[in-house]
């Protein structure tokens, strides 16, 4: 079993930067992918950024060049978000995925508004 602990939700202004974190604990399988998906009100959940244990990253086209995902050796993943846009207001869910298993965090509410 894997548990995910995410950073707290925040309210930021447009163009602001924000760093999210997510720490995994429990029975972590070595070969895994961690990252974030987001879901805005009334919309489907979409991939934001993920990183496999070996370092391979995957980004949504809309965040390329502005967001950066990284992982450390203590099973913590970070998402550096720059130049945030109002339309990126959403619940950001940390995700852990390996073969036959997917675990979701509780969600971090990020509100981008003036």
C-alpha positions as CSV (number, residue, x, y, z in Angstrom):
1,X,0.0,0.0,0.0
2,X,1.2,3.5,-0.9
3,X,0.2,6.7,0.7
4,X,0.7,10.2,-0.8
5,X,1.0,13.4,1.1
6,X,0.6,16.6,-0.9
7,X,1.4,20.2,-0.1
8,X,-1.4,22.5,0.9
9,X,-3.6,24.5,-1.5
10,X,-3.0,28.1,-2.2
11,X,-4.4,31.2,-3.8
12,X,-1.9,33.0,-6.1
13,X,-2.1,35.8,-8.6
14,X,-1.8,35.4,-12.4
15,X,1.9,35.1,-13.5
16,X,2.9,33.9,-10.0
17,X,5.1,30.8,-9.4
18,X,4.3,28.0,-7.1
19,X,6.0,24.7,-6.1
20,X,4.0,21.7,-5.2
21,X,5.3,18.6,-3.5
22,X,4.1,15.1,-3.0
23,X,5.7,12.5,-0.8
24,X,5.1,8.8,-1.2
25,X,5.4,6.2,1.6
26,X,4.5,2.6,2.1
27,X,5.2,-0.4,-0.1
28,X,6.7,1.5,-3.0
29,X,7.6,-0.5,-6.1
30,X,10.9,0.6,-7.6
31,X,9.6,1.0,-11.1
32,X,7.0,3.7,-10.8
33,X,5.8,7.0,-12.2
34,X,4.8,9.9,-10.1
35,X,3.4,13.3,-11.0
36,X,0.3,15.4,-11.1
37,X,-3.0,15.5,-12.8
38,X,-5.4,18.4,-12.5
39,X,-9.1,18.8,-12.7
40,X,-10.9,22.1,-13.1
41,X,-14.6,22.4,-12.2
42,X,-16.8,20.8,-14.8
43,X,-13.8,19.4,-16.7
44,X,-12.1,16.0,-17.0
45,X,-9.0,15.3,-15.1
46,X,-5.9,15.8,-17.3
47,X,-2.2,15.0,-17.1
48,X,0.0,17.9,-16.1
49,X,3.5,16.3,-15.6
50,X,4.9,12.9,-14.6
51,X,8.4,11.5,-14.0
52,X,9.4,7.9,-13.9
53,X,11.9,6.5,-11.4
54,X,14.6,6.6,-14.0
55,X,14.0,10.2,-14.8
56,X,11.9,10.2,-17.9
57,X,9.4,13.1,-17.9
58,X,6.1,13.7,-19.6
59,X,4.4,17.1,-19.8
60,X,1.1,18.4,-21.1
61,X,1.7,20.6,-24.1
62,X,0.1,23.5,-22.3
63,X,2.7,23.6,-19.5
64,X,5.9,22.8,-21.4
65,X,8.5,25.5,-20.8
66,X,6.7,26.8,-17.7
67,X,6.4,23.7,-15.4
68,X,9.2,21.5,-14.2
69,X,8.9,18.2,-12.5
70,X,11.6,16.7,-10.4
71,X,12.1,13.8,-7.9
72,X,14.6,13.2,-5.1
73,X,15.8,10.0,-3.4
74,X,13.2,10.1,-0.7
75,X,10.2,9.4,-2.9
76,X,9.2,13.0,-3.1
77,X,8.2,14.7,-6.3
78,X,8.1,18.4,-6.9
79,X,6.3,20.5,-9.5
80,X,7.6,23.9,-10.1
81,X,4.9,26.0,-11.8
82,X,5.8,29.3,-13.3
83,X,3.7,32.0,-15.0
84,X,0.5,30.5,-13.7
85,X,-2.7,31.4,-15.7
86,X,-6.2,31.8,-14.3
87,X,-7.4,28.9,-16.5
88,X,-5.1,26.7,-14.6
89,X,-7.2,27.0,-11.5
90,X,-7.8,23.4,-10.5
91,X,-7.4,20.7,-8.0
92,X,-4.0,19.2,-8.6
93,X,-3.8,15.5,-7.7
94,X,-0.6,13.7,-7.0
95,X,-0.4,10.4,-8.7
96,X,1.6,7.2,-8.2
97,X,1.4,4.6,-10.8
98,X,3.1,1.2,-11.4
99,X,2.0,-2.0,-13.1
100,X,-1.4,-2.9,-11.8
101,X,-1.6,-0.1,-9.2
102,X,-2.6,3.5,-9.2
103,X,-2.8,5.7,-6.1
104,X,-4.1,9.2,-5.9
105,X,-3.5,12.0,-3.4
106,X,-6.3,13.9,-1.8
107,X,-5.8,16.9,-4.1
108,X,-4.3,20.3,-3.8
109,X,-6.5,23.2,-4.7
110,X,-4.6,25.9,-6.7
111,X,-6.5,29.0,-7.4
112,X,-5.0,31.6,-9.8
113,X,-6.9,34.8,-9.5
114,X,-6.6,38.5,-9.0
